Every structure is written in C-alpha cells, then in structure tokens.
C-alpha cells in the first residue's frame, strides 16, 4: 500500500489534508511542520512548510497524486509515492475499507 509524501506551505496543509480525506482519496493524512531549504529559480530559499503523509491504496494513488497537483498552490509541488514493504495487516485492512 502506498503512502504519498507532499510538501506544502503550512497555511495550505490542513486544507489539502481535509480535501484528500473528504474525497476518500486518503484514509489518513499526517501533517508535520518542517523547515525547508531548497533552490528555486537560481536562489536558495528557507521556508516554513509542512509535510503531508497521505495513506492511500494502490487503486486510489494516481487519483490522489493528480488531485494534489490540481489543488496545490506551488507551481512544482513535491509529490512522491512511497511503497511500504511491510505494513500491519489490521492497518492495511482499515486503509482499504476507508479509501474508495
């Protein structure tokens, strides 16, 4: 089962998480505050951001990633899929039951 990693401005993170869960693209989205250092348009930037970990299913993963891209405020959002090699069976069942 995949988890999708997304970074976003802190002020947009809660809305993105709500959107993904309410549209049943994710069973759960964890939002973690972070400080990011990155290069954009030739300059180094330092920003307060949030990391979103969206727990989804194989079937919903592509739709979730597309929805994040549509709703995200960045021109080039960081949206990366992680595949779990091992997950607790009860958690996998819950995730599958909650995501359409």
Buried (B, 14 or more C-beta within 10 A) or exposed (E): BBBBBBBBBEEBBBEBBEBBBEBBBBBBBEBEEEEBEEEEEEEEEEEEBBBBBBBBBEEBBEBBBEBBEEBBEBEEBBBEBEEEEEEEEEBBEBBBEBBE
